[in-house]
Amino acid sequence: MRINIAGGTGLMGKIHKPLFESQGHEVIISGRDSTPGLEEAARTSDLTIVSVPIIATEETIKRVAPGAKALMDFTSLKSFPIEAMLKYSTENCEVGGLHPLYGEVKSLEGRTVVYCETERSGGKCREVVNALNNSGLKIKKMTPKDHDFIVQGITQNARTILLESFAALMQETGLNAREVYDISPPPTKVLIDLIARQVDPKNDMMYQVMRDYNPSTSKIVKNISESFSQASSKYSPEKIRDFFGKEFLEEAQERAKRLID
């Protein structure tokens, strides 16, 4: 199968071009200045994967969808890209959504890709999903709505909001970050390092756009606020242990120990 990655000069294209080629597929990369261009590459390929920043996703779909035989995307949100792919493509064009939950990593083995099927997902979409699965990736099927609330909303947006809030609390101490770090226990040191990673300037636009484009953001902020207001000074971990379950709790504790060590 000939796979066109629209916007594939970025990280997702660099990761997945060799992956698909290792599974026997031909892969081309198209973009604003490529030859062939976006539209021609979509027309002459069996399947096009849109892999561009969120703010450029719908406009790119508008350009490639009319001539595409099958469409998928790598966007970190799923509802609006899938709606756009269904809207702007022909009725016989396959449509499916993907969200790789990794960036630049040493190995893809065991990493997860969320797959959102639609009423028009078919054999070409399955070939792409099979190629990912055969490369050692885990496929998690979800609806676009569940993905945007749980994966992009809670596990990403809520995390950045909570870490941002913790950073604001540290600023209230009157100390600088290094001084707070030096007097913190090991788990807090890990949180401070995660905050530093989060506020790398190259991430600023990405995190803001993720909040702006996700319709669940306001609900998540409200839920966080309500959780804080309901919290008491009494430490109550029982419900959290039940949420983890005994086996996964032990796995997570071991990972935390290795990280802190």
Backbone as CSV, one residue per row, in Angstrom:
resi,resn,N_x,N_y,N_z,CA_x,CA_y,CA_z,C_x,C_y,C_z
1,MET,0.844,-1.196,0.000,0.000,0.000,0.000,0.879,1.246,0.000
2,ARG,0.469,2.246,-0.753,1.206,3.511,-0.783,0.590,4.465,0.239
3,ILE,1.383,4.841,1.246,0.920,5.703,2.327,1.543,7.080,2.174
4,ASN,0.707,8.085,2.179,1.153,9.478,2.113,1.007,10.095,3.501
5,ILE,2.108,10.612,4.057,2.043,11.313,5.339,2.091,12.805,5.043
6,ALA,0.940,13.460,5.169,0.836,14.896,4.898,1.341,15.658,6.111
7,GLY,2.437,16.393,5.914,3.080,17.044,7.044,4.120,16.143,7.679
8,GLY,4.571,15.157,6.951,5.451,14.134,7.506,6.885,14.542,7.735
9,THR,7.233,15.820,7.492,8.591,16.256,7.784,8.811,16.452,9.281
10,GLY,7.722,16.429,10.065,7.837,16.570,11.513,8.186,15.258,12.189
11,LEU,8.131,15.268,13.527,8.560,14.111,14.318,7.744,12.862,14.014
12,MET,6.412,12.995,13.896,5.576,11.824,13.651,5.913,11.160,12.316
13,GLY,6.201,11.982,11.312,6.593,11.425,10.025,7.927,10.707,10.100
14,LYS,8.876,11.298,10.809,10.205,10.690,10.936,10.133,9.363,11.676
15,ILE,9.218,9.274,12.645,9.073,8.024,13.396,8.373,6.955,12.568
16,HIS,7.308,7.341,11.860,6.434,6.336,11.255,6.781,5.973,9.812
17,LYS,7.534,6.799,9.118,7.940,6.436,7.749,8.737,5.124,7.765
18,PRO,9.811,5.029,8.554,10.531,3.741,8.565,9.713,2.598,9.140
19,LEU,8.797,2.900,10.067,7.951,1.850,10.631,7.080,1.226,9.539
20,PHE,6.399,2.053,8.757,5.532,1.523,7.699,6.345,0.836,6.606
21,GLU,7.507,1.394,6.307,8.361,0.776,5.278,8.843,-0.600,5.730
22,SER,9.111,-0.750,7.017,9.556,-2.053,7.526,8.458,-3.108,7.421
23,GLN,7.211,-2.654,7.298,6.072,-3.561,7.155,5.675,-3.757,5.695
24,GLY,6.526,-3.283,4.778,6.316,-3.538,3.356,5.541,-2.476,2.603
25,HIS,5.232,-1.336,3.221,4.473,-0.277,2.568,5.411,0.762,1.947
26,GLU,4.967,1.358,0.866,5.678,2.495,0.285,5.178,3.754,0.991
27,VAL,6.100,4.650,1.365,5.715,5.854,2.099,6.257,7.081,1.390
28,ILE,5.375,8.061,1.162,5.818,9.348,0.640,5.456,10.431,1.654
29,ILE,6.212,11.511,1.609,6.006,12.645,2.505,5.563,13.831,1.666
30,SER,4.474,14.479,2.071,4.007,15.656,1.334,3.825,16.831,2.291
31,GLY,3.932,18.026,1.724,3.786,19.244,2.528,3.586,20.451,1.640
32,ARG,3.748,21.636,2.216,3.492,22.873,1.469,4.396,23.021,0.253
33,ASP,5.658,22.577,0.385,6.620,22.793,-0.701,7.107,21.494,-1.322
34,SER,6.356,20.417,-1.131,6.827,19.116,-1.609,6.431,18.886,-3.058
35,THR,7.093,17.911,-3.653,6.717,17.398,-4.971,6.625,15.881,-4.854
36,PRO,5.430,15.301,-5.006,4.165,15.964,-5.340,3.626,16.782,-4.164
37,GLY,2.715,17.720,-4.467,2.104,18.542,-3.436,1.068,17.774,-2.639
38,LEU,0.481,18.455,-1.669,-0.481,17.804,-0.772,-1.614,17.119,-1.523
39,GLU,-2.246,17.857,-2.439,-3.419,17.324,-3.129,-3.060,16.162,-4.046
40,GLU,-1.981,16.317,-4.825,-1.591,15.250,-5.747,-1.142,14.008,-4.991
41,ALA,-0.417,14.203,-3.901,0.043,13.057,-3.107,-1.144,12.273,-2.562
42,ALA,-2.194,12.980,-2.139,-3.393,12.299,-1.633,-4.098,11.531,-2.740
43,ARG,-4.181,12.135,-3.945,-4.868,11.479,-5.062,-4.148,10.216,-5.516
44,THR,-2.820,10.223,-5.430,-2.033,9.117,-5.982,-1.615,8.094,-4.928
45,SER,-2.131,8.220,-3.725,-1.795,7.281,-2.644,-3.023,6.455,-2.258
46,ASP,-2.778,5.307,-1.666,-3.880,4.470,-1.194,-4.495,5.028,0.084
47,LEU,-3.655,5.677,0.902,-4.130,6.227,2.171,-3.269,7.420,2.550
48,THR,-3.899,8.461,3.055,-3.191,9.658,3.516,-3.375,9.819,5.017
49,ILE,-2.266,10.047,5.719,-2.302,10.334,7.154,-1.952,11.804,7.344
50,VAL,-2.857,12.562,7.938,-2.619,13.986,8.204,-1.835,14.107,9.504
51,SER,-0.662,14.713,9.415,0.221,14.822,10.577,0.774,16.237,10.648
52,VAL,-0.081,17.161,11.059,0.282,18.576,11.140,-0.144,19.120,12.502
53,PRO,0.327,20.313,12.902,-0.125,20.899,14.173,-1.646,21.045,14.213
54,ILE,-2.201,21.035,15.424,-3.657,21.101,15.589,-4.257,22.267,14.829
55,ILE,-3.625,23.435,14.894,-4.212,24.633,14.273,-4.252,24.539,12.755
56,ALA,-3.452,23.644,12.169,-3.440,23.488,10.712,-4.190,22.245,10.258
57,THR,-4.736,21.480,11.187,-5.325,20.176,10.849,-6.537,20.298,9.928
58,GLU,-7.511,21.118,10.286,-8.731,21.169,9.472,-8.456,21.722,8.081
59,GLU,-7.625,22.733,7.974,-7.314,23.300,6.661,-6.601,22.275,5.787
60,THR,-5.685,21.492,6.374,-4.986,20.455,5.614,-5.954,19.369,5.164
61,ILE,-6.870,18.979,6.049,-7.884,17.972,5.678,-8.734,18.482,4.524
62,LYS,-9.127,19.737,4.552,-9.901,20.318,3.458,-9.175,20.169,2.122
63,ARG,-7.866,20.302,2.143,-7.095,20.245,0.906,-6.933,18.822,0.386
64,VAL,-6.683,17.866,1.302,-6.350,16.522,0.833,-7.565,15.602,0.719
65,ALA,-8.637,15.899,1.462,-9.771,14.967,1.542,-10.488,14.707,0.218
66,PRO,-10.750,15.720,-0.615,-11.559,15.468,-1.816,-11.002,14.395,-2.738
67,GLY,-9.683,14.270,-2.822,-9.098,13.282,-3.730,-8.584,12.034,-3.049
68,ALA,-8.764,11.932,-1.745,-8.186,10.812,-0.993,-9.044,9.554,-1.101
69,LYS,-8.377,8.408,-1.146,-9.071,7.114,-1.125,-9.323,6.650,0.310
70,ALA,-8.436,7.043,1.222,-8.579,6.714,2.642,-7.841,7.785,3.432
71,LEU,-8.398,8.161,4.569,-7.843,9.234,5.400,-7.718,8.791,6.848
72,MET,-6.565,9.128,7.435,-6.380,8.971,8.878,-5.615,10.203,9.359
73,ASP,-5.425,10.318,10.667,-4.678,11.465,11.173,-3.936,11.084,12.437
74,PHE,-2.914,11.885,12.781,-2.130,11.686,13.993,-2.395,12.777,15.031
75,THR,-3.478,13.528,14.889,-3.745,14.657,15.768,-3.991,14.191,17.198
76,SER,-3.575,15.014,18.189,-3.749,14.625,19.591,-5.178,14.822,20.078
77,LEU,-6.019,15.453,19.281,-7.470,15.463,19.502,-8.107,14.630,18.412
78,LYS,-9.288,14.077,18.683,-9.865,13.174,17.709,-11.230,13.596,17.179
79,SER,-12.061,14.267,17.958,-13.423,14.556,17.499,-13.445,15.467,16.282
80,PHE,-12.797,16.623,16.365,-12.925,17.555,15.245,-12.172,17.093,13.995
81,PRO,-10.996,16.425,14.096,-10.375,15.926,12.861,-11.216,14.856,12.166
82,ILE,-11.816,13.952,12.945,-12.640,12.903,12.340,-13.877,13.508,11.696
83,GLU,-14.494,14.465,12.368,-15.648,15.148,11.772,-15.262,15.816,10.458
84,ALA,-14.083,16.443,10.425,-13.626,17.123,9.203,-13.328,16.118,8.093
85,MET,-12.695,15.000,8.428,-12.378,14.000,7.404,-13.652,13.411,6.802
86,LEU,-14.652,13.153,7.641,-15.920,12.645,7.139,-16.650,13.690,6.291
87,LYS,-16.543,14.942,6.692,-17.263,16.022,6.013,-16.684,16.338,4.639
88,TYR,-15.366,16.410,4.528,-14.746,16.915,3.305,-14.340,15.825,2.311
89,SER,-14.431,14.558,2.716,-14.066,13.475,1.801,-15.309,12.908,1.134
90,THR,-15.107,12.099,0.111,-16.227,11.463,-0.575,-16.745,10.298,0.262
91,GLU,-17.952,9.832,-0.049,-18.580,8.786,0.761,-17.853,7.444,0.683
92,ASN,-17.096,7.211,-0.396,-16.376,5.946,-0.503,-14.945,6.041,0.026
93,CYS,-14.601,7.160,0.654,-13.275,7.324,1.252,-13.295,6.762,2.672
94,GLU,-12.355,5.885,2.969,-12.244,5.361,4.330,-11.758,6.462,5.285
95,VAL,-12.195,6.408,6.534,-11.800,7.406,7.537,-11.569,6.725,8.884
96,GLY,-10.453,7.046,9.512,-10.150,6.564,10.859,-9.196,7.521,11.538
97,GLY,-9.209,7.562,12.865,-8.346,8.468,13.611,-7.325,7.731,14.456
98,LEU,-6.105,8.292,14.533,-5.031,7.701,15.328,-4.405,8.761,16.236
99,HIS,-4.003,8.364,17.425,-3.235,9.252,18.298,-2.088,8.450,18.907
100,PRO,-0.875,8.577,18.363,0.285,7.915,18.972,0.627,8.598,20.299
101,LEU,0.681,7.814,21.379,0.940,8.382,22.702,2.428,8.328,23.026
102,TYR,3.231,8.902,22.148,4.677,8.950,22.346,5.243,10.019,21.424
103,GLY,6.440,10.423,21.745,7.161,11.370,20.898,8.488,10.741,20.509
104,GLU,9.565,11.466,20.766,10.899,10.969,20.429,11.370,10.048,21.549
105,VAL,11.272,8.745,21.328,11.633,7.758,22.344,12.656,6.783,21.756
106,LYS,13.362,6.091,22.647,14.392,5.154,22.197,13.786,3.938,21.510
107,SER,12.624,3.498,21.986,11.976,2.312,21.418,10.464,2.499,21.422
108,LEU,9.814,1.974,20.387,8.355,2.002,20.313,7.720,0.774,20.950
109,GLU,8.516,-0.199,21.294,8.009,-1.452,21.847,7.152,-1.195,23.081
110,GLY,5.893,-1.656,23.029,5.002,-1.524,24.170,4.310,-0.180,24.294
111,ARG,4.635,0.775,23.416,3.956,2.077,23.450,2.536,1.917,22.899
112,THR,1.700,2.922,23.150,0.283,2.811,22.807,-0.122,3.800,21.721
113,VAL,-0.978,3.338,20.823,-1.636,4.190,19.842,-3.138,4.043,20.027
114,VAL,-3.839,5.160,20.209,-5.301,5.123,20.280,-5.853,5.103,18.857
115,TYR,-6.802,4.208,18.613,-7.437,4.091,17.302,-8.925,4.363,17.447
116,CYS,-9.412,5.348,16.711,-10.840,5.680,16.713,-11.437,5.266,15.372
117,GLU,-12.203,4.197,15.380,-12.874,3.735,14.171,-14.067,4.634,13.868
118,THR,-14.457,4.666,12.605,-15.676,5.347,12.199,-16.515,4.384,11.371
119,GLU,-17.696,4.841,10.983,-18.555,4.007,10.143,-17.935,3.778,8.766
120,ARG,-16.900,4.538,8.429,-16.243,4.383,7.127,-14.820,3.838,7.228
121,SER,-14.448,3.306,8.394,-13.152,2.623,8.491,-13.252,1.290,7.761
122,GLY,-12.175,0.933,7.060,-12.212,-0.300,6.276,-10.860,-0.962,6.192
123,GLY,-10.637,-1.681,5.096,-9.431,-2.484,4.945,-8.147,-1.692,4.953
124,LYS,-8.135,-0.519,4.328,-6.914,0.292,4.293,-6.555,0.794,5.690
125,CYS,-7.556,1.225,6.444,-7.311,1.643,7.826,-6.774,0.477,8.648
126,ARG,-7.340,-0.695,8.432,-6.886,-1.870,9.181,-5.446,-2.216,8.847
127,GLU,-5.042,-2.022,7.596,-3.641,-2.286,7.231,-2.687,-1.402,8.010
128,VAL,-3.054,-0.127,8.176,-2.218,0.789,8.949,-2.159,0.357,10.408
129,VAL,-3.313,0.025,10.977,-3.370,-0.410,12.375,-2.574,-1.702,12.555
130,ASN,-2.665,-2.618,11.609,-1.909,-3.867,11.692,-0.409,-3.602,11.633
131,ALA,-0.001,-2.661,10.790,1.425,-2.323,10.692,1.945,-1.786,12.027
132,LEU,1.147,-0.948,12.681,1.536,-0.427,13.992,1.616,-1.556,15.020
133,ASN,0.609,-2.412,15.008,0.561,-3.525,15.959,1.713,-4.495,15.736
134,ASN,2.008,-4.789,14.477,3.089,-5.719,14.149,4.461,-5.156,14.480
135,SER,4.536,-3.847,14.703,5.799,-3.207,15.059,6.008,-3.137,16.571
136,GLY,5.133,-3.792,17.312,5.289,-3.849,18.762,4.477,-2.835,19.528
137,LEU,3.653,-2.055,18.831,2.817,-1.056,19.496,1.511,-1.684,19.971
138,LYS,0.968,-1.134,21.055,-0.326,-1.589,21.568,-1.415,-0.670,21.010
139,ILE,-2.495,-1.260,20.521,-3.603,-0.498,19.955,-4.745,-0.451,20.958
140,LYS,-5.183,0.749,21.283,-6.305,0.939,22.200,-7.438,1.596,21.433
141,LYS,-8.579,0.892,21.297,-9.721,1.438,20.580,-10.572,2.295,21.524
142,MET,-10.950,3.470,21.066,-11.793,4.373,21.847,-12.676,5.162,20.897
143,THR,-13.767,5.709,21.416,-14.553,6.651,20.635,-13.846,8.003,20.654
144,PRO,-14.062,8.847,19.642,-13.438,10.179,19.656,-13.783,10.982,20.907
145,LYS,-15.045,10.909,21.347,-15.475,11.676,22.524,-14.743,11.212,23.770
146,ASP,-14.667,9.889,23.975,-13.959,9.359,25.145,-12.485,9.719,25.092
147,HIS,-11.899,9.614,23.902,-10.491,9.974,23.753,-10.249,11.411,24.188
148,ASP,-11.057,12.331,23.689,-10.802,13.746,23.964,-10.994,14.095,25.432
149,PHE,-11.929,13.414,26.103,-12.130,13.694,27.525,-11.093,12.993,28.393
150,ILE,-10.831,11.710,28.109,-9.963,10.928,28.989,-8.481,11.107,28.641
151,VAL,-8.137,10.813,27.387,-6.725,10.798,26.995,-6.167,12.213,26.893
152,GLN,-6.784,13.024,26.043,-6.245,14.358,25.835,-6.657,15.307,26.952
153,GLY,-7.854,15.087,27.530,-8.339,15.984,28.566,-7.755,15.703,29.931
154,ILE,-7.970,14.485,30.431,-7.548,14.174,31.802,-6.061,13.840,31.890
155,THR,-5.577,12.921,31.031,-4.185,12.494,31.190,-3.182,13.508,30.648
156,GLN,-3.631,14.486,29.849,-2.703,15.503,29.346,-3.051,16.890,29.872
157,ASN,-4.213,17.425,29.514,-4.550,18.779,29.946,-4.612,18.912,31.463
158,ALA,-5.275,17.964,32.124,-5.385,18.054,33.582,-4.002,17.987,34.232
159,ARG,-3.138,17.137,33.691,-1.772,17.054,34.232,-1.052,18.386,34.129
160,THR,-1.118,19.029,32.955,-0.409,20.308,32.802,-1.004,21.374,33.716
161,ILE,-2.328,21.347,33.908,-2.978,22.323,34.786,-2.557,22.100,36.238
162,LEU,-2.522,20.834,36.664,-2.143,20.526,38.040,-0.684,20.898,38.314
163,LEU,0.210,20.587,37.385,1.612,20.949,37.580,1.798,22.464,37.568
164,GLU,1.054,23.138,36.719,1.101,24.600,36.693,0.624,25.179,38.027
165,SER,-0.413,24.583,38.600,-0.930,25.033,39.892,0.090,24.797,41.000
166,PHE,0.773,23.646,40.953,1.790,23.354,41.958,2.953,24.344,41.849
167,ALA,3.318,24.693,40.621,4.381,25.689,40.433,3.978,27.034,41.025
168,ALA,2.703,27.394,40.851,2.215,28.658,41.422,2.292,28.631,42.950
169,LEU,1.990,27.482,43.564,2.098,27.346,45.017,3.546,27.515,45.471
170,MET,4.477,26.929,44.724,5.892,27.055,45.094,6.350,28.507,45.024
171,GLN,5.833,29.249,44.055,6.211,30.656,43.942,5.757,31.457,45.155
172,GLU,4.688,31.003,45.812,4.180,31.688,47.002,5.133,31.585,48.191
173,THR,6.107,30.658,48.129,7.040,30.498,49.244,8.019,31.657,49.344
174,GLY,8.207,32.388,48.243,9.214,33.442,48.227,10.606,32.931,47.912
175,LEU,10.734,31.607,47.746,12.007,30.999,47.376,12.053,30.796,45.866
176,ASN,13.263,30.655,45.320,13.336,30.300,43.910,13.256,28.783,43.768
177,ALA,13.140,28.300,42.522,12.896,26.871,42.281,14.025,26.000,42.826
178,ARG,15.273,26.452,42.678,16.398,25.644,43.175,16.337,25.501,44.697
179,GLU,15.980,26.585,45.375,15.885,26.534,46.834,14.776,25.582,47.280
180,VAL,13.628,25.619,46.592,12.545,24.686,46.927,12.987,23.249,46.646
181,TYR,13.680,23.042,45.530,14.154,21.703,45.159,15.083,21.144,46.233
182,ASP,16.007,21.977,46.715,17.000,21.509,47.681,16.376,21.045,48.993
183,ILE,15.215,21.586,49.366,14.596,21.214,50.639,13.416,20.264,50.447
184,SER,13.254,19.729,49.228,12.131,18.847,48.927,12.516,17.386,49.058
185,PRO,11.565,16.523,49.454,11.809,15.075,49.444,11.867,14.572,48.004
186,PRO,12.436,13.369,47.795,12.627,12.857,46.425,11.386,12.883,45.537
187,PRO,10.182,12.485,45.995,9.033,12.535,45.084,8.725,13.946,44.589
188,THR,8.897,14.936,45.466,8.639,16.316,45.055,9.688,16.781,44.058
189,LYS,10.920,16.320,44.227,11.974,16.650,43.255,11.574,16.172,41.855
190,VAL,10.962,14.978,41.785,10.503,14.452,40.488,9.443,15.380,39.896
191,LEU,8.508,15.851,40.719,7.469,16.772,40.243,8.085,18.078,39.735
192,ILE,9.076,18.590,40.440,9.720,19.839,40.008,10.407,19.644,38.659
193,ASP,11.054,18.491,38.482,11.684,18.206,37.185,10.641,18.108,36.077
194,LEU,9.479,17.520,36.377,8.413,17.430,35.375,7.874,18.809,35.014
195,ILE,7.787,19.695,36.003,7.352,21.073,35.728,8.343,21.745,34.800
196,ALA,9.639,21.566,35.070,10.671,22.175,34.224,10.571,21.666,32.790
197,ARG,10.306,20.362,32.653,10.136,19.774,31.306,8.919,20.370,30.619
198,GLN,7.834,20.522,31.377,6.588,21.033,30.802,6.734,22.454,30.277
199,VAL,7.495,23.309,30.986,7.555,24.726,30.614,8.701,25.040,29.654
200,ASP,9.249,24.009,29.017,10.184,24.266,27.914,9.464,25.131,26.887
201,PRO,10.054,26.271,26.465,9.346,27.186,25.549,8.798,26.530,24.289
202,LYS,9.442,25.461,23.822,8.965,24.813,22.596,7.607,24.146,22.795
203,ASN,7.198,23.954,24.077,5.909,23.322,24.361,4.773,24.314,24.564
204,ASP,5.092,25.608,24.677,4.084,26.599,25.069,2.850,26.584,24.167
205,MET,3.061,26.708,22.879,1.931,26.778,21.955,1.167,25.465,21.936
206,MET,1.883,24.356,21.962,1.226,23.046,21.908,0.261,22.870,23.070
207,TYR,0.718,23.163,24.288,-0.143,22.966,25.455,-1.322,23.930,25.456
208,GLN,-1.104,25.169,25.002,-2.212,26.120,24.971,-3.258,25.713,23.938
209,VAL,-2.797,25.277,22.778,-3.721,24.849,21.722,-4.495,23.607,22.167
210,MET,-3.834,22.701,22.875,-4.525,21.504,23.369,-5.675,21.886,24.286
211,ARG,-5.489,22.922,25.087,-6.569,23.378,25.964,-7.650,24.102,25.155
212,ASP,-7.215,24.955,24.233,-8.168,25.766,23.477,-9.095,24.921,22.609
213,TYR,-8.571,23.858,22.006,-9.333,23.072,21.043,-10.130,21.938,21.671
214,ASN,-9.873,21.638,22.935,-10.580,20.529,23.574,-11.838,21.046,24.264
215,PRO,-13.018,20.624,23.826,-14.261,21.109,24.434,-14.432,20.662,25.886
216,SER,-13.622,19.710,26.344,-13.725,19.215,27.719,-12.927,20.053,28.715
217,THR,-12.131,21.010,28.240,-11.219,21.730,29.133,-11.947,22.424,30.277
218,SER,-13.033,23.136,29.968,-13.740,23.862,31.024,-14.319,22.894,32.055
219,LYS,-14.821,21.743,31.594,-15.368,20.739,32.512,-14.272,20.178,33.409
220,ILE,-13.099,19.940,32.837,-11.987,19.383,33.609,-11.514,20.382,34.665
221,VAL,-11.399,21.652,34.292,-10.991,22.677,35.257,-11.999,22.750,36.399
222,LYS,-13.275,22.681,36.069,-14.321,22.706,37.098,-14.203,21.499,38.021
223,ASN,-13.978,20.310,37.440,-13.848,19.095,38.242,-12.638,19.173,39.183
224,ILE,-11.523,19.717,38.670,-10.326,19.873,39.510,-10.623,20.814,40.669
225,SER,-11.270,21.913,40.370,-11.607,22.885,41.410,-12.511,22.272,42.475
226,GLU,-13.504,21.493,42.037,-14.407,20.840,42.987,-13.674,19.800,43.831
227,SER,-12.733,19.083,43.217,-11.962,18.090,43.963,-11.126,18.749,45.043
228,PHE,-10.537,19.898,44.721,-9.752,20.628,45.716,-10.632,21.098,46.869
229,SER,-11.818,21.598,46.537,-12.693,22.143,47.573,-13.240,21.041,48.482
230,GLN,-13.336,19.822,47.947,-13.858,18.707,48.730,-12.774,18.010,49.556
231,ALA,-11.515,18.282,49.217,-10.419,17.631,49.935,-10.376,18.128,51.374
232,SER,-10.053,17.228,52.301,-9.944,17.607,53.707,-8.496,17.442,54.145
233,SER,-8.226,17.848,55.351,-6.870,17.700,55.874,-6.569,16.256,56.245
234,LYS,-7.602,15.414,56.298,-7.402,14.007,56.617,-6.940,13.249,55.386
235,TYR,-5.873,12.496,55.531,-5.319,11.707,54.431,-6.190,10.472,54.225
236,SER,-6.765,10.324,53.023,-7.707,9.226,52.755,-7.318,8.496,51.470
237,PRO,-6.371,7.562,51.549,-5.865,6.895,50.335,-6.633,5.655,49.915
238,GLU,-7.629,5.233,50.699,-8.272,3.937,50.426,-8.892,3.873,49.034
239,LYS,-9.632,4.926,48.642,-10.276,4.920,47.323,-9.247,4.877,46.198
240,ILE,-8.124,5.523,46.418,-7.080,5.533,45.386,-6.481,4.139,45.244
241,ARG,-6.257,3.456,46.370,-5.741,2.080,46.292,-6.729,1.170,45.572
242,ASP,-8.006,1.371,45.829,-9.024,0.583,45.129,-8.998,0.872,43.636
243,PHE,-8.790,2.118,43.278,-8.716,2.518,41.871,-7.542,1.830,41.168
244,PHE,-6.406,1.757,41.845,-5.225,1.115,41.257,-5.405,-0.400,41.177
245,GLY,-5.963,-1.003,42.209,-5.969,-2.457,42.290,-4.618,-2.933,42.782
246,LYS,-4.600,-4.059,43.477,-3.371,-4.514,44.146,-2.207,-4.714,43.185
247,GLU,-2.453,-5.407,42.070,-1.355,-5.744,41.154,-0.758,-4.505,40.506
248,PHE,-1.620,-3.626,39.963,-1.090,-2.441,39.288,-0.490,-1.466,40.289
249,LEU,-1.030,-1.407,41.504,-0.466,-0.548,42.544,0.986,-0.938,42.806
250,GLU,1.249,-2.229,42.916,2.614,-2.694,43.161,3.525,-2.389,41.980
251,GLU,3.003,-2.549,40.752,3.801,-2.219,39.566,4.175,-0.739,39.568
252,ALA,3.182,0.110,39.839,3.411,1.549,39.817,4.362,1.976,40.926
253,GLN,4.232,1.374,42.094,5.135,1.696,43.200,6.574,1.327,42.854
254,GLU,6.755,0.217,42.158,8.110,-0.207,41.772,8.695,0.765,40.745
255,ARG,7.873,1.207,39.793,8.355,2.189,38.810,8.744,3.493,39.515
256,ALA,7.919,3.922,40.465,8.227,5.149,41.198,9.533,5.003,41.970
257,LYS,9.734,3.838,42.571,10.969,3.600,43.327,12.185,3.712,42.418
258,ARG,12.092,3.092,41.222,13.232,3.155,40.280,13.475,4.592,39.850
259,LEU,12.406,5.344,39.597,12.533,6.732,39.164,13.192,7.578,40.245
260,ILE,12.764,7.406,41.489,13.330,8.185,42.588,14.756,7.778,42.879
261,ASP,15.027,6.465,42.800,16.403,5.980,43.038,17.362,6.515,41.983
